[in-house]
Amino acid sequence: MSEFNLEILSPEGVAFKGDIVSVSFPTTSGDIVVLPGHANLVSILKQGDILVTPKSGEVQKITVTGGFIEVSDHKVNVAAQFAVPSDDSNRQKIEEALKFAKALQEKKKDEVDISIIETQLRRTISSLKSGVTLKRKF
């Protein structure tokens, strides 16, 4: 059975490092399974679980809140925003990180809404200054 190297890093430290036979990632394009000899790629991780299968065959779950993966030659590198092995000792850390990630997503949605409003306001001010009135559907 052919193997390749996987390293998962986050601000918390090294979540996993070692030789494996397969790994599954939750990405923005869907789940990706990487096996030995996989084509080179770079992808964006989304919140979820990375499933790592070492040579022993016992699947290990690592919870992430996002980041990037890079597959090249015989190595897979992961730079995660947050990553810890998904076990009982890390359950509280995982729950806190998920709450934080959801709060950031909500904040991002609010910022997008504000930028749309600001853009519409600028257009209205410009049309008022120029004396031209335009009909817009909002």
C-alpha positions in Angstrom: 0.0 0.0 0.0 1.5 3.3 -1.1 1.7 6.2 1.4 2.2 10.0 1.4 2.9 12.6 4.0 0.2 14.9 5.6 0.8 17.9 7.8 -2.0 19.9 9.3 -1.0 23.2 10.9 -3.0 25.9 12.7 -2.3 28.7 15.2 -2.9 26.1 17.9 0.1 24.1 16.6 0.5 20.8 14.6 -2.9 19.0 14.5 -1.4 16.0 12.6 1.8 15.0 11.0 2.7 11.7 9.5 2.4 9.2 6.6 -1.1 8.2 5.5 -2.9 6.2 2.8 -5.8 8.6 2.3 -7.4 11.8 3.5 -10.8 13.4 2.9 -11.2 17.2 3.0 -14.4 19.4 3.2 -13.8 22.1 0.6 -15.9 24.9 -0.9 -16.2 22.8 -4.0 -17.3 19.6 -2.2 -15.5 16.8 -0.4 -12.1 15.9 -1.9 -10.5 12.5 -1.2 -6.7 12.4 -1.8 -5.0 9.1 -2.4 -1.3 8.4 -3.3 -0.5 9.8 -6.7 -3.2 12.5 -6.6 -2.8 15.4 -9.0 -1.4 18.6 -7.7 -4.0 21.0 -6.5 -4.7 23.9 -4.1 -8.2 24.3 -2.6 -10.0 26.2 0.1 -11.1 24.3 3.2 -14.5 25.0 4.7 -15.7 24.2 8.2 -16.0 20.5 8.9 -13.9 17.3 9.6 -10.8 16.1 7.8 -10.8 12.3 7.8 -7.3 10.9 7.9 -6.5 7.2 7.3 -3.1 6.1 8.3 -1.5 2.7 7.4 -3.1 1.1 10.4 -6.5 1.8 8.9 -8.0 3.5 12.0 -9.6 6.7 10.7 -8.8 9.9 12.7 -11.1 12.9 12.6 -9.7 16.5 12.8 -12.1 19.3 13.0 -11.3 22.5 11.1 -13.0 25.9 10.6 -11.5 26.7 7.3 -8.1 27.2 5.6 -6.2 26.0 2.6 -4.9 22.7 1.3 -2.0 22.0 -1.1 -1.4 18.7 -2.7 2.0 18.3 -4.4 4.1 15.2 -5.3 4.0 12.9 -2.2 2.9 15.5 0.3 -0.2 17.3 1.5 0.0 20.5 3.5 -2.9 22.1 5.3 -2.9 25.6 6.8 -6.1 25.8 8.9 -7.6 28.7 10.8 -8.4 26.2 13.6 -7.6 22.5 13.7 -7.7 19.9 16.5 -8.2 16.2 16.7 -11.9 15.6 17.2 -12.0 13.7 20.5 -13.6 14.3 23.9 -10.6 16.2 25.3 -10.9 18.8 22.6 -14.8 19.0 22.4 -15.0 22.4 24.3 -12.2 23.9 22.1 -14.1 22.8 19.0 -17.4 24.2 20.1 -15.8 27.6 21.0 -14.1 27.7 17.6 -17.3 26.9 15.8 -19.2 29.7 17.6 -16.4 32.1 16.8 -16.5 31.1 13.1 -20.2 31.6 12.9 -19.9 35.0 14.6 -17.3 36.0 12.0 -19.6 34.8 9.2 -22.5 36.9 10.5 -20.2 39.9 10.9 -19.1 39.5 7.3 -22.7 39.4 6.1 -23.4 42.6 8.0 -20.4 44.3 6.4 -21.5 43.2 2.9 -25.0 44.7 3.5 -23.5 48.0 4.7 -21.2 48.2 1.6 -24.2 47.7 -0.7 -26.1 50.5 1.1 -23.1 52.8 0.9 -22.7 52.1 -2.9 -26.4 52.9 -3.4 -26.1 56.1 -1.3 -23.0 57.3 -3.3 -25.0 56.7 -6.6 -27.9 58.7 -5.3 -25.7 61.6 -4.1 -23.9 61.6 -7.5 -27.2 61.8 -9.4 -28.4 64.6 -7.1 -25.3 66.6 -7.6 -25.5 66.2 -11.4 -29.1 67.1 -11.5 -30.0 63.9 -13.3 -32.7 61.7 -11.9 -32.6 58.0 -12.5 -35.2 55.5 -11.8 -33.8 52.6 -9.8 -35.3 49.4 -8.4 -34.1 48.6 -5.0 
